[in-house]
């Protein structure tokens, strides 16, 4: 998985938090449609940009790869 970049404006404003995304993983393991379920608006796009580059092991049904839904929470924390 690719770690999200911290948006500069969110960093300057001290915005931290968790962004939860619901996504479809296709039968090849690529992330398809995504929608933000919750999280600070200033961090949502960075979370979706990172997740769009992630690659999953496809789910299998009867030995065949299938699409699936997943929910992921990405944590943004300033050091």
LUMVEXBA-618327 format. One line per field, with one value per atom (N, C-alpha, C): residue number from 1; x, y, z. Coordinates in steps of 0.02 Angstrom, whole numbers, plus 50000, padded with zeros to 5 digits. Atoms other than C-alpha are relative to their C-alpha. Example, Ala and Ser with C-alpha at 12.3 -4.5 7.8 and 13.67 -1.06 7.14 Angstrom:
2
n	(1_1_1_2_2_2)
x	(50045_50615_50045_49958_50684_49961)
y	(49941_49775_50060_49941_49947_50055)
z	(50000_50390_50000_49997_50357_50037)
***
This chain:
79
n	(1_1_1_2_2_2_3_3_3_4_4_4_5_5_5_6_6_6_7_7_7_8_8_8_9_9_9_10_10_10_11_11_11_12_12_12_13_13_13_14_14_14_15_15_15_16_16_16_17_17_17_18_18_18_19_19_19_20_20_20_21_21_21_22_22_22_23_23_23_24_24_24_25_25_25_26_26_26_27_27_27_28_28_28_29_29_29_30_30_30_31_31_31_32_32_32_33_33_33_34_34_34_35_35_35_36_36_36_37_37_37_38_38_38_39_39_39_40_40_40_41_41_41_42_42_42_43_43_43_44_44_44_45_45_45_46_46_46_47_47_47_48_48_48_49_49_49_50_50_50_51_51_51_52_52_52_53_53_53_54_54_54_55_55_55_56_56_56_57_57_57_58_58_58_59_59_59_60_60_60_61_61_61_62_62_62_63_63_63_64_64_64_65_65_65_66_66_66_67_67_67_68_68_68_69_69_69_70_70_70_71_71_71_72_72_72_73_73_73_74_74_74_75_75_75_76_76_76_77_77_77_78_78_78_79_79_79)
x	(50042_50000_50044_49966_50052_49976_50019_50056_49977_50024_49956_50048_49964_50044_49956_50039_49993_49988_50014_49905_50031_49966_50010_49954_50045_49860_49974_50024_49795_50056_49944_49969_50008_49994_49979_49945_50058_49807_49997_49999_49850_49943_50056_49712_50026_49985_49725_49934_50060_49604_50002_50008_49545_49952_50044_49471_49980_50026_49360_49971_50020_49334_49970_50031_49218_50020_49975_49289_49981_50009_49260_50069_49939_49407_49979_50022_49390_50034_49976_49430_50075_49927_49609_50038_49969_49641_50009_49994_49631_49942_50051_49536_49957_50047_49381_49967_50037_49245_50012_49989_49275_49953_50037_49172_50022_49980_49220_49939_50053_49116_50004_49991_49190_50072_49933_49340_50004_49991_49405_50004_50003_49368_50070_49933_49546_50046_49958_49616_49971_50035_49490_50032_49973_49567_50068_49935_49742_49991_50013_49670_49977_50024_49578_50055_49944_49731_50046_49955_49838_49966_50034_49708_49991_50009_49683_50062_49939_49863_50012_49991_49842_49982_50014_49840_49983_50022_49747_50006_50007_49750_49925_50071_49583_49965_50041_49446_49983_50017_49399_49936_50061_49236_50003_49993_49244_50063_49936_49425_50009_49997_49385_50003_49997_49434_49933_50062_49284_50010_49999_49252_49972_50026_49219_49999_50003_49178_50044_49960_49295_49994_50000_49303_50068_49933_49472_50002_49989_49521_50073_49932_49675_50009_49988_49748_50051_49954_49828_50017_49978_49931_50064_49940_50055_50048_49949_50218_50014)
y	(49941_50000_50062_49936_50180_50044_49955_50298_50067_49937_50458_50057_49939_50625_50043_49957_50748_50066_49937_50895_50059_49944_51052_50045_49955_51158_49967_50037_51024_49998_50002_51012_50068_49933_51201_50014_49988_51201_49950_50050_51053_49950_50047_50943_49928_50071_50761_49962_50041_50617_49939_50061_50458_50012_49997_50449_49928_50066_50298_50001_50005_50246_49932_50062_50116_49994_50009_50043_49932_50063_49908_49978_50030_49794_49952_50042_49716_49932_50069_49537_49995_50000_49588_50028_49972_49668_50075_49926_49849_50033_49962_49978_50035_49968_50035_50060_49945_50152_50008_49984_50238_50054_49945_50345_50009_49985_50431_49990_50012_50372_50052_49950_50490_50024_49973_50598_50073_49929_50775_50014_49982_50855_50015_49980_50923_49940_50059_50745_49948_50051_50651_49987_50011_50679_49965_50033_50629_49926_50070_50468_49962_50033_50427_49994_50003_50468_49942_50054_50348_49932_50065_50209_49980_50017_50221_49965_50032_50160_49932_50063_50011_49941_50061_49834_49946_50052_49693_49931_50070_49504_49991_50006_49470_49949_50048_49386_49943_50058_49213_49968_50038_49121_49939_50063_48938_49999_50000_48967_50053_49948_49110_50069_49931_49293_50036_49962_49404_50070_49933_49587_49997_49997_49635_50071_49935_49782_49998_49996_49839_50070_49936_49977_50007_49988_50052_50066_49938_50182_50018_49974_50287_50054_49953_50380_50053_49944_50551_50028_49974_50605_50040_49959_50747_49976_50025_50702_50052)
z	(50000_50000_50000_50004_49968_50057_49946_50116_49971_50027_50088_50018_49985_50076_50045_49955_50211_49963_50036_50127_50038_49967_50163_50040_49964_50212_50064_49940_50332_50052_49954_50408_50034_49970_50433_50050_49956_50513_50058_49947_50625_49997_50008_50554_50003_49994_50609_49999_49995_50604_49956_50039_50523_49942_50058_50348_49984_50016_50317_49930_50070_50136_49987_50024_50062_49926_50068_49901_49972_50035_49772_49976_50025_49737_49944_50055_49565_50001_50002_49517_49986_50011_49471_50060_49941_49641_49999_50004_49583_50036_49965_49683_49947_50046_49588_50033_49971_49647_50074_49929_49813_50021_49971_49928_50072_49932_50089_50045_49951_50236_50056_49947_50366_50000_49992_50407_49982_50014_50399_49925_50072_50230_49973_50023_50219_49986_50008_50221_49952_50039_50114_49932_50067_49942_50004_49993_50001_50015_49984_50074_49937_50061_49912_49948_50049_49805_50017_49980_49907_49988_50007_49909_49927_50071_49721_49971_50023_49702_50034_49964_49819_49954_50036_49750_50051_49954_49836_49968_50022_49824_49988_50013_49739_50045_49963_49840_49951_50043_49776_50023_49988_49763_49956_50037_49713_49958_50034_49664_49947_50052_49546_50031_49974_49577_49989_50004_49614_50029_49971_49652_50071_49931_49833_50024_49967_49943_50061_49939_50080_50030_49965_50208_50034_49974_50254_50037_49963_50383_49996_50006_50350_50052_49944_50499_49979_50010_50481_50068_49935_50631_49989_50002_50644_50054_49953_50731_50053)
***
